[in-house]
Amino acid sequence: MLEACNPWLEPLKVISVTAHHNCLAVAYRHFVAVYKLKESCGFQLVFTSPYLEQDIARVAINTKMGSVLPSIGLDSVTLMIAVASGSTVRLMGFSEDGTRTDIGAFNLQVTVDNLFFIGAQLVALSPTGRIGVWNSLAQHWQSQELAPITAHDTAGSFLLLGSSNGSINYIDMQKFPLRMKDNDLLVTELYRDPAGDSVTAISVYLTPKTSLCGNWIEIAYGTTSGRVRVIVQHPETVGHGPQLFQTFTVHRSPVTKVTLSEKYLVSVCAEYNHVRTWNVTRFRGMISTQPGSTPLASFKIVSLEEDIPRCGGGYGNDIGPYGDQDDEQVFIQKLVPESESLLVRLASRGNRVAQIRSVDGSNITSFCVHECEGSSRMGSRPRRFIFTGHACGAIQMWDLTTALDFYEKDEPTFRQGGPSPSELLRQLDSCELTNSRCSTPCISPSPSLTPHAALAAKAKAYNLSESLE
C-alpha cells in the first residue's frame, strides 16, 4: 500500500519521538502512537490517538499522572499526551487498557513552539511571549502575555524563561501561584543581563547543596551578542538575586545552546553550530573560582539546512546535548536533511563515539536520546538509548550505554570527530547544494564546476580544512 502512495508525501514519516520513563510517543503527521517497554517483550504498541485533522507540530507525554488524577475523578488514567497543532493544544488521557479520555482542547491564540510537562502541569510556549499552563489539580487552563520568549529551561518544579529584553524570569509550577489582584501567573524576575542583550539560551544546574542548606542554584545563559555568562544564587544571598560569576566572550554569533553540568560548561553558537567547552572546577559540589573554568575544546557540529525550510522541520532533529547533568553528555550530528546515518559525539570534546546507520536504508527523520529504567532483575541498571524515527514509519533503537562503555574502555571505536572528506562526499552526493539567491534558472550542477571543485568550495565554506585527496 505504501508503494502506491506518492513518495514525496511520506504519509508515515515520523515527525518526532518523545520519551518519558519507559514510554515512547511517536508522532506522525495526523496521529500519535504510544509504545511501552515491557520486560518480557520490549517495546509494544499500547494505544494510538484518533486521527487529527491538522498536522501535528509538537507532542508531550507524561506517564506519572497516577497520583494526581484520582483526586479529580480520573482514576483510570495513567498516561497523558498533549498534541499541539498550530495554536491549538489537545490533551488526552489513556488508561492501561487503552481507553481514551479527552481532557480538553485549549487555544494559545498564537503558534505553539514548545510543549512539555513540568510535574503534572502542562506548559505551552510561543516565541511571541505568550505562555499557557494547564493545572492538573484545578483542571484550569491559564494563558497570558509576557516579553518575547527567546530561551527556556526547567529545574525541578521551576520554569525559567529568557526574554528578548535581557531578563530571566521564573515560575514555580509546583505551587502554581496566581497574583491576587488579577489572577495572572506569578512570574518573578530573577536576573537581568548587564548589557541588556537578549537571552538566547539558558541552562540551570541544581547542586547537591540545594537540598542540604537552601537554594544553591547555578545558571548559565547565552546572549544574542555571543556572550556566555554564569550566575550563582547562594543560600546566604536569598532575596538579593543571583550574582554574576563569570563571563565568556568567545563566540562571534548568537549563542543557540548552553549547558552547565557537573564537570563541563558547553555552549553552541549560530555559526555552523560552533561548540566551545570548558572544564568546571568545583569544591564540595559547588562551582569554584580557584582555579576557575578552563577552556577544554572547540569544534563544530555542522548540519546543512534545507533550502526551503519545512514548517517545524528542525523539530525532532535537535543536536543536543543529551544526557543528565551528572553524566557524559552527547551531541547527535545529522549532516544533511535527507540522511540514513547519524554521528554520536561527546559534548565535552567532540570525539566520535559511534556512527548510526539505518538498518533498512530508510532516511532518519527524527531522533531522541532517552534513559530507560533498568529491569527488576538483580544488578540491572538504567540504560541510555537512541531512538530514531524513519521516513517509512519505523522506529529503530540503539544502545548508547554500550557505545559509551566501549569508548571509555578504549576498545576499538571511532576516535575522530566530525565527518571525514570521504564521508562528507558520500552524503553530499545525494543532495543538491545551493547558496545562491538568484532567481534565474540554471543547469544544476553547473557545467563550470567539476565535482572536485564543487566539493572543495563547499568544504571550505564549512571550515572543513582536511585534504580532499
C-alpha positions as CSV (number, residue, x, y, z in Angstrom):
1,M,0.0,0.0,0.0
2,L,2.8,2.4,0.9
3,E,4.5,1.8,-2.5
4,A,1.3,3.1,-4.3
5,C,1.4,6.4,-2.5
6,N,3.2,9.4,-3.8
7,P,6.7,9.0,-2.3
8,W,7.1,12.8,-1.8
9,L,4.2,12.9,0.6
10,E,5.8,10.4,3.0
11,P,2.4,9.6,4.7
12,L,4.0,7.6,7.5
13,K,7.1,9.8,8.1
14,V,7.9,10.0,11.8
15,I,7.7,13.7,12.8
16,S,9.2,13.3,16.3
17,V,9.9,10.7,19.1
18,T,9.3,11.8,22.6
19,A,10.1,9.7,25.7
20,H,9.1,9.7,29.4
21,H,10.3,6.9,31.7
22,N,9.5,3.6,29.8
23,C,7.1,5.0,27.2
24,L,7.6,6.5,23.8
25,A,5.2,8.9,22.0
26,V,5.8,8.6,18.2
27,A,4.3,11.5,16.3
28,Y,3.2,11.0,12.7
29,R,1.5,13.6,10.5
30,H,-2.0,13.1,11.8
31,F,-1.8,10.7,14.8
32,V,0.4,9.7,17.7
33,A,1.3,6.1,18.6
34,V,2.4,5.3,22.2
35,Y,4.8,2.4,22.9
36,K,5.5,1.0,26.4
37,L,8.6,-1.0,27.4
38,K,7.5,-4.4,28.8
39,E,10.2,-6.5,30.5
40,S,9.3,-9.8,28.7
41,C,8.9,-8.5,25.1
42,G,10.4,-5.0,24.8
43,F,8.5,-2.0,23.4
44,Q,5.0,-2.8,22.5
45,L,2.3,-0.6,20.9
46,V,-0.3,0.1,23.7
47,F,-2.6,2.7,22.0
48,T,-2.9,5.3,19.3
49,S,-4.6,8.7,19.3
50,P,-7.5,9.4,17.0
51,Y,-6.9,10.9,13.6
52,L,-6.3,14.6,13.9
53,E,-7.2,16.9,11.0
54,Q,-4.4,19.4,11.5
55,D,-0.8,18.5,11.0
56,I,0.9,17.6,14.3
57,A,3.6,20.1,15.3
58,R,4.6,19.3,18.9
59,V,3.9,16.4,21.3
60,A,4.4,16.0,25.1
61,I,4.0,12.8,27.2
62,N,3.6,12.2,31.0
63,T,3.5,8.7,32.4
64,K,3.4,9.7,36.1
65,M,-0.1,11.0,36.5
66,G,-1.5,8.2,38.7
67,S,-1.0,10.0,42.0
68,V,-2.7,13.2,40.8
69,L,-5.7,12.3,38.6
70,P,-7.7,10.1,41.0
71,S,-8.4,13.2,43.2
72,I,-10.2,14.9,40.2
73,G,-12.2,11.9,39.1
74,L,-9.8,10.4,36.5
75,D,-8.9,7.2,38.4
76,S,-8.2,5.0,35.4
77,V,-6.0,7.5,33.5
78,T,-2.3,6.5,33.9
79,L,-0.7,8.4,31.0
80,M,-1.4,11.7,29.3
81,I,-0.3,13.1,25.9
82,A,-0.6,16.6,24.7
83,V,-0.6,17.4,20.9
84,A,-0.1,20.9,19.5
85,S,-1.3,21.8,16.0
86,G,-0.9,25.5,15.2
87,S,-2.2,27.4,18.1
88,T,-4.4,24.5,19.5
89,V,-3.3,22.1,22.2
90,R,-5.3,18.9,22.6
91,L,-4.9,17.0,25.9
92,M,-5.8,13.3,26.1
93,G,-5.6,10.7,28.9
94,F,-5.2,6.9,28.5
95,S,-5.8,4.0,30.8
96,E,-3.9,0.7,30.9
97,D,-6.5,-1.0,28.7
98,G,-6.2,1.8,26.1
99,T,-9.4,3.7,26.9
100,R,-9.1,7.3,25.9
101,T,-10.4,10.3,27.9
102,D,-10.4,13.7,26.2
103,I,-9.4,16.2,28.8
104,G,-9.8,19.2,26.6
105,A,-8.6,21.4,23.8
106,F,-7.0,24.8,24.5
107,N,-6.1,27.7,22.3
108,L,-3.0,29.7,22.9
109,Q,-4.0,32.2,20.2
110,V,-0.5,32.0,18.6
111,T,1.6,29.1,17.2
112,V,2.8,26.8,19.9
113,D,6.6,26.4,19.6
114,N,7.4,24.4,22.8
115,L,5.2,21.9,24.6
116,F,6.2,19.9,27.8
117,F,5.2,18.8,31.2
118,I,6.7,20.0,34.5
119,G,5.5,17.5,37.0
120,A,1.7,17.3,36.4
121,Q,1.4,20.7,34.8
122,L,1.4,21.2,31.1
123,V,3.2,24.2,29.6
124,A,2.9,25.7,26.1
125,L,5.2,28.4,24.9
126,S,5.3,30.8,22.0
127,P,8.3,33.0,20.9
128,T,5.9,35.9,20.9
129,G,5.9,35.8,24.7
130,R,2.6,34.0,25.2
131,I,2.6,31.2,27.8
132,G,-0.2,28.7,28.5
133,V,-0.3,26.4,31.6
134,W,-2.8,23.6,32.4
135,N,-3.1,22.9,36.1
136,S,-3.9,19.3,36.6
137,L,-5.4,19.8,40.1
138,A,-7.6,22.7,39.3
139,Q,-8.4,21.4,35.7
140,H,-7.7,25.0,34.6
141,W,-6.0,26.5,31.5
142,Q,-4.3,29.8,32.1
143,S,-2.6,31.8,29.4
144,Q,-1.0,35.3,29.4
145,E,1.4,37.6,27.6
146,L,5.0,38.1,28.6
147,A,8.0,39.7,26.9
148,P,9.1,37.7,23.8
149,I,10.5,34.4,25.0
150,T,13.9,33.5,23.5
151,A,15.0,30.7,25.7
152,H,13.7,28.4,28.4
153,D,14.8,25.6,30.8
154,T,13.4,23.6,33.7
155,A,14.8,22.6,37.0
156,G,12.7,20.6,39.4
157,S,9.4,22.4,39.6
158,F,10.8,25.7,38.3
159,L,10.4,27.0,34.8
160,L,13.0,29.7,33.7
161,L,12.3,31.9,30.8
162,G,14.9,34.0,29.0
163,S,13.5,37.1,27.2
164,S,14.4,39.4,24.4
165,N,14.8,42.3,26.8
166,G,17.6,40.5,28.7
167,S,15.6,39.4,31.7
168,I,15.4,35.9,33.2
169,N,12.1,35.1,34.8
170,Y,10.9,32.1,36.7
171,I,7.6,30.4,37.6
172,D,7.2,27.8,40.4
173,M,4.9,25.2,38.8
174,Q,4.5,23.2,42.0
175,K,2.9,26.0,43.9
176,F,1.2,27.3,40.7
177,P,0.9,30.7,42.2
178,L,-1.6,33.3,40.9
179,R,-1.5,37.0,41.6
180,M,-4.2,38.1,43.9
181,K,-5.1,41.3,42.0
182,D,-5.7,39.9,38.5
183,N,-5.4,36.1,38.9
184,D,-2.4,36.1,36.4
185,L,0.6,33.7,36.7
186,L,3.1,34.9,39.3
187,V,6.2,35.5,37.2
188,T,9.2,36.7,39.1
189,E,12.2,38.3,37.5
190,L,15.3,36.6,38.7
191,Y,18.1,38.4,36.9
192,R,18.7,40.9,34.1
193,D,21.6,40.8,31.7
194,P,24.1,43.7,32.5
195,A,24.3,44.6,28.8
196,G,20.6,44.3,28.1
197,D,21.3,41.6,25.5
198,S,18.5,39.1,24.5
199,V,18.9,35.8,26.4
200,T,19.0,33.2,23.6
201,A,20.0,30.1,25.6
202,I,19.7,29.1,29.3
203,S,20.7,26.1,31.5
204,V,20.1,25.6,35.2
205,Y,22.1,23.3,37.4
206,L,20.9,22.4,40.9
207,T,23.9,21.4,43.0
208,P,23.8,18.7,45.7
209,K,23.9,21.5,48.3
210,T,20.5,22.7,47.2
211,S,18.7,20.1,49.4
212,L,21.1,20.5,52.3
213,C,21.5,24.2,53.0
214,G,18.9,26.0,51.0
215,N,18.9,27.0,47.3
216,W,22.3,26.9,45.7
217,I,21.4,27.4,42.0
218,E,23.8,27.9,39.1
219,I,22.6,29.3,35.8
220,A,24.5,29.6,32.6
221,Y,23.0,31.6,29.7
222,G,24.0,32.8,26.3
223,T,23.1,36.1,24.6
224,T,22.5,37.4,21.1
225,S,25.9,39.1,21.2
226,G,27.7,35.8,21.7
227,R,28.5,36.2,25.4
228,V,28.1,33.3,27.8
229,R,27.6,34.2,31.5
230,V,27.3,32.1,34.6
231,I,25.3,33.4,37.6
232,V,25.0,31.8,41.0
233,Q,22.4,32.1,43.7
234,H,23.9,31.5,47.2
235,P,21.8,30.4,50.2
236,E,23.1,33.4,52.1
237,T,22.1,35.8,49.4
238,V,18.4,34.8,49.1
239,G,16.4,37.9,48.5
240,H,19.2,39.7,46.7
241,G,19.1,37.7,43.5
242,P,21.8,35.7,41.7
243,Q,25.3,37.2,41.4
244,L,27.4,37.3,38.2
245,F,30.1,34.6,38.5
246,Q,31.9,34.6,35.1
247,T,31.6,35.9,31.6
248,F,33.0,34.3,28.4
249,T,33.3,36.3,25.2
250,V,34.5,33.6,22.7
251,H,31.6,33.5,20.2
252,R,31.0,35.9,17.3
253,S,27.4,34.8,16.6
254,P,24.3,34.5,18.9
255,V,24.5,31.6,21.3
256,T,21.9,29.0,20.4
257,K,22.6,26.4,23.2
258,V,24.3,26.3,26.5
259,T,24.5,23.5,29.1
260,L,26.1,23.7,32.6
261,S,26.8,20.3,34.1
262,E,28.8,18.9,37.0
263,K,32.0,18.8,35.0
264,Y,31.6,21.0,32.0
265,L,30.2,24.2,30.5
266,V,29.1,23.7,26.9
267,S,28.0,26.5,24.5
268,V,27.0,26.4,20.9
269,C,26.6,29.5,18.6
270,A,24.8,30.0,15.3
271,E,28.0,29.9,13.2
272,Y,27.8,26.4,11.8
273,N,27.0,25.1,15.4
274,H,30.4,26.1,16.7
275,V,30.9,24.5,20.1
276,R,33.1,25.8,22.9
277,T,33.6,23.8,26.1
278,W,35.2,24.5,29.5
279,N,36.2,22.4,32.5
280,V,34.2,23.4,35.6
281,T,36.1,23.5,38.9
282,R,34.0,22.5,41.9
283,F,34.6,22.4,45.7
284,R,32.3,20.3,47.7
285,G,29.9,20.2,44.8
286,M,29.7,24.0,44.3
287,I,31.3,25.9,41.4
288,S,34.6,27.5,42.4
289,T,36.8,30.3,41.2
290,Q,40.1,28.6,42.1
291,P,41.4,27.8,39.6
292,G,38.1,28.6,37.8
293,S,36.7,27.4,34.5
294,T,39.4,26.4,31.9
295,P,39.0,26.1,28.1
296,L,38.7,22.5,27.0
297,A,37.7,22.1,23.3
298,S,36.5,23.9,20.2
299,F,34.7,22.1,17.4
300,K,31.7,22.2,15.0
301,I,28.5,20.1,14.7
302,V,27.9,21.0,11.1
303,S,24.3,20.4,9.9
304,L,23.2,21.6,6.5
305,E,19.7,23.0,6.3
306,E,17.1,22.7,3.6
307,D,17.0,25.5,1.0
308,I,13.2,25.9,1.7
309,P,12.7,25.0,5.4
310,R,9.6,23.0,6.2
311,C,7.2,24.0,8.9
312,G,8.7,22.6,12.1
313,G,11.5,21.0,10.1
314,G,14.0,21.3,12.9
315,Y,11.7,19.7,15.5
316,G,12.8,16.1,16.3
317,N,16.3,16.7,15.0
318,D,17.8,18.8,17.7
319,I,21.6,18.3,18.1
320,G,21.5,18.3,21.9
321,P,23.5,18.0,24.0
322,Y,21.6,15.0,25.5
323,G,22.1,13.4,28.9
324,D,21.9,14.0,32.6
325,Q,24.0,16.9,34.0
326,D,26.0,14.5,36.2
327,D,26.7,12.1,33.3
328,E,28.5,12.1,30.0
329,Q,26.5,14.2,27.5
330,V,26.5,13.7,23.7
331,F,25.7,15.6,20.5
332,I,23.8,13.9,17.7
333,Q,25.0,15.1,14.3
334,K,22.8,14.8,11.2
335,L,24.9,16.2,8.4
336,V,22.2,16.6,5.7
337,P,18.4,16.7,6.0
338,E,17.9,13.5,3.9
339,S,20.3,11.1,5.6
340,E,20.3,7.5,6.7
341,S,23.1,8.0,9.3
342,L,23.9,9.9,12.4
343,L,27.1,10.7,14.3
344,V,27.2,10.4,18.1
345,R,29.9,12.8,19.6
346,L,30.9,13.7,23.1
347,A,29.6,17.1,24.1
348,S,32.7,17.8,26.1
349,R,35.4,17.2,23.4
350,G,33.6,16.5,20.2
351,N,35.1,13.0,19.8
352,R,33.1,10.5,17.9
353,V,31.6,7.7,20.0
354,A,29.6,5.9,17.3
355,Q,28.0,6.1,13.9
356,I,24.4,5.0,13.4
357,R,23.3,3.8,10.0
358,S,19.7,2.9,9.3
359,V,19.4,-0.9,9.2
360,D,16.9,-0.8,6.2
361,G,18.4,2.1,4.4
362,S,15.5,4.4,5.1
363,N,16.1,8.1,5.9
364,I,16.2,9.2,9.5
365,T,13.6,11.9,10.0
366,S,13.8,12.4,13.8
367,F,15.6,11.1,16.8
368,C,15.8,11.4,20.6
369,V,18.1,10.1,23.4
370,H,16.5,8.7,26.5
371,E,17.4,6.7,29.6
372,C,15.1,3.7,30.3
373,E,14.7,2.3,33.8
374,G,16.5,-1.0,34.5
375,S,14.9,-4.4,34.7
376,S,13.6,-5.6,38.0
377,R,16.3,-8.3,37.9
378,M,19.1,-8.0,40.4
379,G,22.0,-5.8,39.3
380,S,20.2,-4.3,36.3
381,R,20.9,-0.6,35.7
382,P,19.2,2.1,33.7
383,R,20.4,2.2,30.1
384,R,20.5,5.0,27.6
385,F,19.2,4.5,24.1
386,I,18.9,6.5,20.9
387,F,15.5,6.1,19.2
388,T,15.4,7.0,15.5
389,G,12.2,7.7,13.6
390,H,12.3,7.0,9.8
391,A,10.6,8.1,6.6
392,C,9.0,4.7,6.3
393,G,7.3,5.0,9.7
394,A,9.6,2.6,11.6
395,I,11.4,3.2,14.9
396,Q,14.9,1.8,15.4
397,M,16.5,1.5,18.8
398,W,20.3,1.9,19.5
399,D,22.2,1.1,22.7
400,L,24.1,4.3,23.7
401,T,25.2,2.9,27.0
402,T,27.2,0.1,25.4
403,A,28.8,2.5,22.9
404,L,29.9,4.8,25.7
405,D,31.3,1.9,27.7
406,F,33.4,0.8,24.7
407,Y,34.6,4.3,24.2
408,E,35.6,4.7,27.9
409,K,37.4,1.3,27.9
410,D,39.4,2.4,24.8
411,E,38.2,-0.5,22.8
412,P,38.1,-0.4,19.0
413,T,35.8,2.5,18.0
414,F,35.9,5.8,16.2
415,R,38.3,8.4,17.5
416,Q,37.9,11.2,15.1
417,G,35.3,13.9,15.4
418,G,33.1,15.1,12.5
419,P,32.7,13.6,9.1
420,S,35.8,12.8,7.0
421,P,36.1,14.2,3.5
422,S,35.1,10.8,2.0
423,E,32.0,10.6,4.4
424,L,31.1,14.2,3.5
425,L,31.3,13.4,-0.2
426,R,29.2,10.3,0.2
427,Q,26.4,12.2,2.0
428,L,26.5,15.3,-0.2
429,D,26.3,13.1,-3.3
430,S,22.5,12.6,-2.6
431,C,21.9,16.4,-2.2
432,E,21.6,19.4,-4.4
433,L,23.6,22.2,-2.9
434,T,22.9,25.8,-3.3
435,N,24.0,29.1,-1.7
436,S,22.6,31.4,-4.4
437,R,19.5,33.6,-4.1
438,C,19.5,34.3,-7.9
439,S,16.0,33.7,-9.4
440,T,17.4,33.0,-12.9
441,P,17.2,29.2,-13.7
442,C,20.5,27.5,-14.4
443,I,21.7,24.0,-15.0
444,S,22.4,22.1,-11.8
445,P,25.2,21.2,-11.3
446,S,26.9,24.0,-13.1
447,P,29.0,22.7,-16.0
448,S,31.7,25.1,-14.9
449,L,32.2,23.2,-11.7
450,T,33.8,19.8,-11.6
451,P,32.7,17.5,-8.8
452,H,36.0,18.0,-7.1
453,A,35.8,21.8,-7.3
454,A,32.3,21.9,-6.1
455,L,33.1,19.7,-3.1
456,A,36.2,21.8,-2.3
457,A,34.2,25.0,-2.3
458,K,31.5,23.5,0.0
459,A,34.1,22.1,2.3
460,K,35.8,25.5,2.5
461,A,32.5,27.1,3.3
462,Y,32.1,24.8,6.3
463,N,35.6,25.2,7.5
464,L,36.5,21.6,6.7
465,S,40.2,22.0,6.3
466,E,41.1,18.4,5.7
467,S,42.5,17.5,2.3
468,L,40.0,16.2,-0.2
469,E,42.5,14.0,-1.9
